[in-house]
């Protein structure tokens, strides 16, 4: 009898719902409205893209608003870990590509598989935004790292674009002068440190038999770090304990002859375009060095209070019009068919990006890698190197810390 009663109640409930739907008003439910909160990190996303996102979203979703809240890369993992699990979670968040696996594997992001096809998106960034066969974090943009240089300073020193990594290091010393950095390099900047390690045959860590073996203290890695120290310990302008934010400022002020950054830094340089140039970081034996493949993924919080609206906003972010704005500011767009649009910065830069794409590398592919970044192991290491610390001792300590994190269950 209980089974029949429950079925009957269920039937009555269903009938009531149908009758309610056929009431005299017979009006469709009103579309969802609300204030969508979008977290973007740092100043990399140009204002034109921010304005386009807000204006387009609000015009397409009357009664709703979109607020962009800018966060900083420093401490981002801890901030996201806390915020994404709270009842006041932001709706859409930008996350560094190396940080994405930590959140996709933890269920912090909404499953996008059914709503966002990936065939025309940057494949490497799709892979890193996918976990257990489901798509959680879409590509946002990628960046090819190049070296920007002051042509007048190079001419005064009798220098041309360096052909090898050794020449690059030597030229940095030749370009240094009172109050001027030959190469502006704040101590904490580990992104620009990795190519020196890789080009000398070293690695951050490698996986062997299911365990991670950190290798910053290996002989090859130390060779690269010694080259880094030869630059950063002699820094004049760069803060030995500073980070890579706004590295173009000293360059704009004539206080640095070179700086290395993703191509989107082009839009922040205020020098006349005839006064500066750019080149790929040269490899140890020539050619193009292995450089860190920077960039971001973007995702919807699993705890978003406005998931449907968030999907609409994310579709704008992944639209041709939005991505063309990013491409026009030197970023590699998420949409692969728009890759040629990066030449909106300059055709020459487009060629440099193409040459760099085949030699880019990522950090160890571990879900725990974000914890390494959050612990500041690499930023602390290279800041201490810039301050003249013992490289062998510092790298041995860093390796121990990295292994403890990467190998935790």
C-alpha positions in Angstrom: 0.0 0.0 0.0 2.8 2.4 0.8 4.3 2.0 -2.6 1.0 2.8 -4.3 0.4 5.8 -2.0 3.8 7.3 -2.8 3.1 6.8 -6.5 -0.2 8.4 -6.2 1.2 11.4 -4.3 3.9 11.7 -6.9 1.2 11.7 -9.6 -0.9 14.3 -7.9 2.2 16.5 -7.5 2.9 16.2 -11.1 -0.7 17.0 -12.0 -0.6 20.0 -9.8 2.5 21.3 -11.5 0.9 20.9 -14.9 -2.2 22.8 -13.7 -0.1 25.5 -12.2 1.7 25.8 -15.5 -1.6 26.3 -17.2 -2.8 29.0 -14.9 -4.6 32.1 -16.2 -1.4 34.0 -16.4 0.3 31.3 -18.5 3.5 33.4 -18.7 7.0 32.0 -19.2 9.3 32.3 -16.2 11.3 35.5 -16.1 15.0 35.1 -17.1 17.5 34.9 -14.4 19.0 38.2 -13.3 21.8 39.1 -10.9 25.2 40.6 -10.5 27.9 38.5 -12.1 31.3 38.7 -10.4 34.3 38.0 -12.7 37.8 37.7 -11.3 40.6 38.7 -13.7 44.2 38.6 -12.5 46.7 41.4 -12.9 46.6 44.1 -15.5 47.1 41.8 -18.5 43.5 41.9 -19.8 43.3 45.2 -21.7 40.6 47.7 -20.7 39.0 47.5 -24.1 38.3 43.8 -23.5 36.9 44.5 -20.0 34.6 47.1 -21.4 33.4 44.9 -24.2 32.6 42.1 -21.8 30.7 44.2 -19.4 28.8 46.2 -22.1 27.9 43.1 -24.2 26.8 41.0 -21.3 24.6 43.7 -19.8 23.0 44.6 -23.2 22.2 40.9 -23.8 21.0 40.3 -20.3 18.7 43.1 -19.3 18.4 43.5 -15.5 21.8 41.9 -14.8 25.1 43.5 -14.2 28.7 42.3 -14.5 31.4 43.4 -12.2 35.1 42.8 -12.9 37.2 42.4 -9.8 41.0 42.4 -10.4 43.1 40.1 -8.3 46.9 39.6 -8.1 49.0 36.6 -9.0 50.7 36.7 -5.6 48.7 34.6 -3.2 46.1 33.7 -5.9 46.0 30.0 -5.2 45.3 30.5 -1.5 42.7 33.2 -2.3 40.9 30.9 -4.8 41.0 27.9 -2.5 39.2 29.9 0.2 36.8 31.8 -2.1 35.7 29.0 -4.4 34.5 27.0 -1.4 32.6 29.8 0.2 28.9 30.8 -0.2 30.1 34.1 -1.7 32.2 32.6 -4.4 32.9 34.7 -7.5 31.2 33.4 -10.6 34.0 33.3 -13.2 37.7 33.2 -12.3 40.9 33.4 -14.3 43.6 31.0 -13.1 47.2 30.5 -14.3 47.5 27.5 -16.6 49.9 25.7 -14.2 47.4 26.3 -11.4 44.3 24.9 -13.2 44.9 21.1 -12.4 44.7 21.7 -8.7 41.2 23.1 -9.0 39.8 20.9 -11.8 40.8 17.8 -9.8 39.2 19.2 -6.6 35.8 19.8 -8.2 36.1 23.6 -7.7 34.9 24.4 -11.3 31.7 23.8 -13.1 31.6 21.1 -15.8 31.6 22.8 -19.2 31.7 19.7 -21.4 28.2 19.9 -22.7 28.1 23.7 -23.3 31.6 24.5 -24.7 33.1 22.6 -27.7 36.8 22.5 -27.6 37.8 21.7 -31.2 38.8 25.3 -32.0 40.5 26.1 -28.7 44.2 25.9 -27.8 44.8 22.2 -27.3 47.4 22.3 -24.6 45.3 24.6 -22.5 42.2 22.4 -23.1 44.2 19.5 -21.9 45.3 21.2 -18.7 41.7 22.4 -18.1 40.4 18.8 -18.4 40.2 16.3 -15.7 38.9 12.7 -15.8 37.5 13.2 -19.3 35.5 16.3 -18.4 36.2 19.9 -19.5 36.3 22.4 -16.6 38.6 25.3 -17.4 38.6 26.9 -20.9 41.7 28.5 -22.4 41.7 32.3 -21.9 44.9 33.4 -23.6 48.5 32.3 -24.1 51.6 34.3 -24.2 54.9 33.8 -26.0 57.8 35.3 -24.0 60.2 37.6 -25.9 62.9 40.0 -25.0 62.2 43.7 -25.6 65.3 45.9 -26.1 66.1 49.6 -26.4 67.7 50.1 -29.9 69.6 53.3 -28.9 71.2 51.6 -25.9 72.2 48.7 -28.1 73.7 51.0 -30.7 75.6 53.0 -28.1 77.2 49.8 -26.7 78.0 48.5 -30.3 75.7 45.5 -29.8 73.4 43.6 -32.1 70.7 41.0 -31.2 72.5 38.1 -29.3 72.6 34.8 -31.0 73.2 32.5 -28.0 72.2 32.4 -24.4 75.8 33.1 -23.3 75.9 36.2 -25.6 72.6 37.4 -24.0 74.1 37.1 -20.5 77.3 38.9 -21.6 75.4 41.7 -23.3 73.4 42.3 -20.2 76.6 43.1 -18.4 77.9 45.3 -21.2 74.6 47.3 -21.2 74.6 47.9 -17.5 75.5 51.4 -16.4 75.0 53.7 -13.4 71.3 53.6 -12.7 70.6 51.4 -15.7 70.0 47.6 -15.8 71.3 45.9 -18.8 68.5 43.4 -18.3 65.7 44.3 -15.8 65.2 41.2 -13.7 63.5 41.4 -10.2 64.7 38.7 -7.9 61.5 36.7 -7.6 60.9 36.2 -11.3 61.1 32.5 -11.8 59.3 32.5 -15.1 62.4 33.9 -16.8 64.7 31.7 -14.8 63.3 28.4 -16.2 64.8 28.7 -19.7 68.3 29.0 -18.3 67.7 25.7 -16.4 66.2 23.9 -19.4 68.8 25.2 -21.9 71.5 23.8 -19.7 69.9 20.4 -19.6 68.3 20.8 -16.2 64.7 20.3 -15.0 62.5 21.4 -12.1 61.3 17.9 -11.4 60.7 14.6 -13.3 58.4 11.7 -12.5 60.0 8.3 -12.1 58.0 5.2 -11.2 55.1 7.3 -9.8 57.4 9.5 -7.7 58.5 13.0 -8.4 62.3 13.7 -8.3 63.2 17.4 -8.0 66.3 18.3 -9.9 67.1 22.0 -9.3 70.2 20.9 -7.4 71.5 18.8 -10.3 74.7 19.9 -12.0 73.0 21.0 -15.2 70.3 23.0 -13.4 73.0 24.8 -11.3 74.8 25.8 -14.4 71.7 27.7 -15.5 71.1 29.2 -12.1 74.7 30.4 -12.0 74.0 32.3 -15.3 71.0 33.8 -13.7 73.0 34.9 -10.6 75.5 36.6 -12.9 72.7 38.9 -13.9 70.5 39.3 -10.9 73.2 39.8 -8.3 74.5 42.8 -10.2 71.0 44.4 -10.6 70.9 48.2 -10.3 67.3 49.1 -10.8 65.4 45.8 -10.3 64.4 45.0 -6.7 66.3 41.8 -5.7 63.2 40.8 -3.6 60.6 42.1 -6.2 58.3 40.3 -8.5 57.7 40.5 -12.3 54.7 42.9 -12.1 55.0 46.0 -14.4 58.5 45.1 -15.6 58.1 47.5 -18.5 58.1 50.6 -16.2 61.9 50.9 -15.9 62.2 50.2 -19.6 59.8 53.0 -20.4 61.7 55.3 -18.0 65.1 54.6 -19.8 66.4 52.7 -16.7 66.7 49.3 -18.4 68.1 48.3 -21.8 66.2 45.0 -21.9 63.4 43.0 -20.2 61.8 39.7 -20.9 58.0 39.3 -20.8 55.0 37.8 -22.6 54.2 39.5 -25.9 51.2 41.3 -24.4 53.7 43.6 -22.6 54.0 45.3 -26.0 50.8 47.3 -25.3 52.3 48.7 -22.1 55.5 50.1 -23.7 55.3 53.9 -24.1 58.5 54.4 -26.0 58.1 55.4 -29.7 57.9 52.2 -31.7 61.0 53.1 -33.6 63.0 53.2 -30.4 62.6 49.6 -29.3 62.6 46.1 -30.8 62.2 42.5 -29.6 63.7 39.1 -30.2 63.3 35.5 -29.1 65.4 34.4 -26.2 68.3 32.6 -27.9 69.1 29.0 -27.0 72.4 27.8 -25.5 73.7 26.8 -29.0 71.6 29.3 -31.0 68.1 29.1 -32.3 65.2 29.7 -29.9 65.4 28.8 -26.2 62.9 26.7 -24.4 60.7 29.2 -22.6 57.8 28.9 -20.1 54.4 28.7 -21.9 52.6 31.3 -19.9 48.9 32.1 -20.1 45.6 31.5 -18.3 42.6 29.4 -18.2 39.1 30.7 -17.2 36.4 28.8 -15.5 33.0 29.0 -13.7 32.9 28.3 -10.0 31.0 25.2 -9.1 29.4 27.3 -6.4 28.4 30.1 -8.6 25.0 31.5 -7.7 24.4 32.4 -11.3 25.6 29.5 -13.4 23.5 30.2 -16.4 24.5 33.8 -16.5 28.1 32.8 -16.0 27.9 30.5 -19.1 26.6 33.4 -21.1 29.5 35.6 -20.0 32.0 32.9 -20.7 30.6 32.5 -24.3 31.3 36.3 -24.8 34.9 35.8 -23.5 35.4 32.9 -25.9 33.8 34.8 -28.8 35.8 36.0 -31.9 35.2 39.7 -31.1 36.5 39.4 -27.5 39.5 37.3 -28.4 40.4 39.6 -31.2 40.9 42.4 -28.7 43.3 40.2 -26.7 45.1 39.3 -29.9 45.4 43.0 -30.8 47.3 43.5 -27.5 49.9 40.8 -28.2 48.2 37.9 -26.5 47.8 34.5 -28.3 44.0 34.1 -28.4 42.2 31.0 -27.1 40.6 30.4 -30.5 43.1 28.7 -32.7 41.6 30.1 -36.0 42.4 33.6 -34.7 46.1 33.0 -34.2 47.1 35.1 -37.1 45.4 38.1 -35.4 48.3 38.4 -33.1 50.1 40.1 -35.9 47.8 43.1 -35.1 50.7 44.0 -32.7 53.3 43.7 -35.5 53.9 41.1 -38.3 57.5 40.6 -36.9 56.1 39.7 -33.4 53.7 37.2 -35.0 56.8 35.5 -36.5 58.5 35.4 -33.1 55.5 33.9 -31.5 55.3 31.2 -34.2 59.0 30.4 -33.6 58.6 30.2 -29.9 55.5 28.0 -29.9 57.4 24.9 -30.8 59.9 25.2 -28.0 57.7 26.2 -25.1 57.5 24.1 -21.9 55.3 23.9 -18.9 55.9 23.2 -15.2 55.6 19.6 -13.9 52.1 18.2 -14.8 51.1 17.4 -11.2 47.8 18.5 -9.5 50.0 19.5 -6.6 52.0 21.9 -8.6 49.8 24.8 -7.6 50.8 24.1 -4.0 54.5 24.5 -5.0 53.6 28.0 -6.4 51.5 28.9 -3.4 54.4 28.0 -1.0 56.6 30.5 -2.9 59.4 27.9 -3.2 60.7 29.2 -6.6 60.2 32.9 -5.8 62.1 32.5 -2.5 64.8 30.5 -4.2 65.5 33.1 -6.9 65.2 36.1 -4.6 67.8 34.5 -2.4 70.0 33.8 -5.4 69.7 37.4 -6.4 70.8 38.4 -2.9 74.0 36.3 -3.3 72.9 33.1 -1.5 74.7 29.8 -1.8 73.2 28.2 -4.9 74.0 24.6 -4.0 72.5 24.9 -0.5 69.5 26.8 -1.7 68.6 24.4 -4.5 69.0 21.4 -2.3 66.5 22.9 0.2 64.1 23.8 -2.7 64.3 20.3 -4.1 63.4 18.8 -0.7 60.3 21.1 -0.4 59.2 20.4 -3.9 59.4 16.7 -3.5 57.4 16.8 -0.3 54.6 18.7 -2.0 54.5 16.8 -5.3 54.6 13.4 -3.7 51.9 14.0 -1.1 48.8 11.9 -1.6 
